[in-house]
Amino acid sequence: MIRSARHQDAGQAFPIYITVVAGLLFLAFAYFAVGQAAVNRNGAQTAADAAALAAAQETRDQLADLWTLAVLDPTKWQDIFDGVGATDNPCWRAYELAAQNDASVDACEPDGLNFSVAVQTNKSAGDSVIPITSTTRAHASATAVIESLCTFELPDPAPTPDPTPTPDPTPDPDAEDDVLPSLTCKDGGIWDLDPADLDDLPGPEDLFSVHLAD
């Protein structure tokens, strides 16, 4: 009778054992699916960050080129440092960087010196015990900001001429006809610009920084 009872207990325990093992396997696969989804979301965020930064850097380069062209007219500098004048749409760079990170752009919205980009991954998290992961793609968004790094002071405007004719003053041989303001830049020190020698000008990275918004 004792042996029979032991066999009966073993027969009852076996289905419970199978159920417990099956439950543990399901949990393991579920945790794996959650992990895969997290990896997919991280990939989407990386793609969004890269796309937003690329769009901002494209506009930064445009603004730096505009400043170089207008270097002899300091009255135009502040507008350029404020982001005025860049007309080429930089979103092609966002599409390019998103594709390099296996994602596609859902939206790209330049707004002055801010660049917001939303992306989705090209692939889902894959088949798993959680059916929705086989079709759901990860989405993410990021905003990059262009910040001017340089300040300057325009010279005082020339005084209003006196309508009463006066003899021309003796010219000062040491005076310069054209004097450009000095640029004081956060990352590049002070640039004393010589109108007669414009070979050494600050570059885009000296004039502007590009970073993700906080």
Helices and strands as residue ranges (DSSP letters): H 2-69, G 74-76, H 77-81, H 91-100, E 103-111, E 114-124, G 131-134, E 137-148, E 150-151, E 183-185, E 189-191, H 204-207, E 208-212
